[in-house]
Every structure is written in C-alpha cells, then in structure tokens.
Amino acid sequence: MKKFKALIAEDVLISRIIFHELLSPYCSICLLAEDGQIAIDILSKNPDVEIIFSDIEMPEVNGFELVEHIRKKMPHSLRAIPVIAISSHSSSEFRKRCLSVGFTDILTKPISKQSIENLLSEFF
C-alpha cells in the first residue's frame, strides 16, 4: 500500500491522538484539525491531501457541514476526495445519512487497525 497524505478532523484530543497513532503507519503526512473549520483551512492550504477522516459531532463546523463544504465549495480538484466519517453511531439509518450528504464511507468507533486497513485497501 502506498503512503498518502491524510487529514484527521476530530475535536476530542485523546481520540485524535489514538486515531493518528492508528493511521500514521500508512501516512506520508498526517494533518490534524480540532474542528471542521480548521479542517477547511488546512485543506485550503494543502490541496494535495488524499483522504480525510472526520468526526461528525464537532464544534464550529461539524462533520456534515465539513463534507458539504468540501463537495460544494472547494476547488473541483478536491470535491471528489474520499471523506470518511468517524462516529460512534452505527445504525443503518445513520450510515445512509452520512452517505447521502457526501461521505464516502464510515468508520465506527472504536476503530481498529483491521478496520482501517480494510478501508484503506479500497483507496490505496
């Protein structure tokens, strides 16, 4: 699997650290954002990000607002970037909602190394 540049948007510090630790073996660069607005700012300055992982419930700009912004307002080159929802919600209705607003897929917390590897094998 090739290494890639990722962006993680997660407001809970310990969750951000844990997810970074799980993802870092696969990343050439792993950028971190505390909320969706910071993620938008980072993405604007780093158009070479290849995948985004976003929590849903964040202050300022939540995950739904973040993916909507990416799909509708970012440059065309970024609109098709894979955006993976990170959530503790696991119902089929919640999954459908995530996919309908523009998320590419969803990882359910707690996230395992195996679930990350399975997901990443679809993209890299």
N, C-alpha and C positions, 0 to 999 in steps of 0.2 A: 504494500500500500504506500502510495506517495505521501509525503508530508504536505501539509496545507496550512494556510493562514486562516485562523478562526477568530470569531468574536463571541464572547460569552456575556450576555446581559442577565444579571442576577443581583437582586438587591440585598439578599441575606449573605453577609460576609462569609460565614462558615460554609454555606452551600456553594458560594463562588469559589472558595479555596478548594473544596473537595472536588467539584466538577473540573476545575483547572488541573488538579492532580491526575484525575482520570483521563483527561483529554490530552494533556501535554506530551505523552509519548508519540502521539500521532501528528503533532503540530510543528511546523517550522516556526511559527509565531502564533501566540495565543493572547489576544487583546481582551481586556476586562472592562466591563461597564457596570455601574451600580444601579442604573435605571435605563429606561428606553430612550430618554432624551440624550443621555451621554452616549448611548449606543449609536444614535443617529449622527451625533457629532463625530464620533470615532470613525464611523463608516464613511462619512463625507471626506475625511482626511486619509482614508485607507481604502480606496476603491478596488484594491486587489484582494480584499477579504474574499475567501472562497466558500465559507459556510458560517451561519450564525446560529447560536443556541440562545434561546430567550425564555426566561421565566415569564409567566403570564401576569401574576399579581406583583406589580412594582409601582412605586410612587412616580409622580410626574407623568411619564408616558408608560402605560402598561404594555404588555406583550402584544395584545390585539392591536393597539394603536401603533406600535412599532412596526408590525408586519404590514399594516395598511399603509403606513408612510413609505415603507420600502417599495411596496408593489405599485403605488400610485404617484409618488413624488420624487423618488430617487432617479438618477440618470438611468436610461434604458439598460445600460450595461450591468446595472445592479438589480434590476427588477426581477430577474429570474433566479437570483441567488437562493440556494437552499436555506430556509429558515426553519429551524427545528424548535418546537415548543417544548419547554421543560415544565412539568406540572405534577402535582400530587393527585390531581383528578384523573380518574381512569375510566369513566363511563363512556359508552359508545356515543352518547349524545354530545359529550364534551369533545371527543375526538372529531366528530362531524363538524362541530362549530369551529374548531381550530383549522381544519382543512378548508372549510368554506370561506374563512376570512383571509386565507393565503398562506398558512403554514404548510410546509412541505411534508412534515411528519411530526410525531410527538414522542418524547421520551417521558416515561412515568417515573417519578421519584418513589423509592430510592433507585438511583441509577447505578447499574453495574457495569463493569468493564466489558462483559459479554454483550450487553445491550448496545453499548457504544460501538463496539467492533461490528456488530451486525448492521447497525445503521450506516456506519461509515463505509462498509463494503458496497453499499448501493451507490455511493458517490465518488469514491476514490480507488 
